[in-house]
């Protein structure tokens, strides 16, 4: 069998898995299973270890390779697993020579903090995907007290604008009509490049250089790092999709301070108000952590309230998970929120998110939207509403849909034109 890549975690990992798949295929790597791990939570690591053990039981002759953030942070731990043949670091996994050279060392892991460059890792496309994800930035210079990811990704570094434009142009030539720009901390794009371009400046330049790209979308953003050019794009550029996912994490000022975030509650409210004043159809998602150490019931309620105040729709909710090596993990045990309460609060937030999504979907009825077609007769509109339709259309194509109804929580529409 050809090499198989198993992905855990974020969209950036999904992009990087595609890069590794291409490198492995080009190298002729066979009978190999590559696990691209995530270190955001202990649950993510537990799931990866379970999958590795299961893969070995089911594929006794396969070469098992482990990479990704968890492997970068704990190479000895994964290298010590009897099921694992090789561990490859986050930097080296993206280099073609790592795979074509077929290295024999069991641990092939660099000091991630010493890495100073990010290649654009041009990919030919994404099998079975309607949209393409493109890495424009990697690493993070911030040190939020709950987060272990900088130790798996290194410091922030950006892909030059010319390389991004070339990659987008290539994807458009392959037929992709929506590109999602992704990274670890996308709004920190640019300070390490000549001229120190901002994220907004980069996007404006790319859209100018690739006029045939119909839709561009952003992944998670830091609320206080939206630059002037990005605000201009939100107001004036229809090709930038009106859907922003905010790295919110909490809605209480004291918890945000203890997380060492760079925004407060009012900052988030102001960003949402400003964005909607410039683009009335703007929708928002958010990452939120439930049960961070010292979080009281009142503090948690502030997180619930900000979801409603900002009319957040697409929530990614995580119960707090201690990560060894982070400042938050050192907070005394009597200040840690009991695990059952963390899970209970996360469930409440998810329930609120479902209610918010239901209201959002109700508002979509009667609208005419442009969708990008995905498998199983489903597409997402500009503001990321999921719409079902009956007419079979090519995956990746764009269509105008009139949304007619909401049935069992799902939006349905009628194709108006292609």
PyMOL commands that set and color helices and strands:
alter all, ss='L'
color gray80, all
select helices_A, chain A and resi 11-27+42-58+69-73+75-79+92-94+96-100+112-114+150-153+161-173+186-188+199-209+223-225+228-236+253-259+265-278+297-309+327-330+333-335+339-364
alter helices_A, ss='H'
color red, helices_A
select strands_A, chain A and resi 4-7+32-37+63-68+86-88+107-108+132-135+137-138+157-158+178-182+215-218+220-221+243-249+283-290+314-319+368-374+378-380+386-388+398-407+410-417
alter strands_A, ss='S'
color yellow, strands_A
deselect
rebuild
show_as cartoon
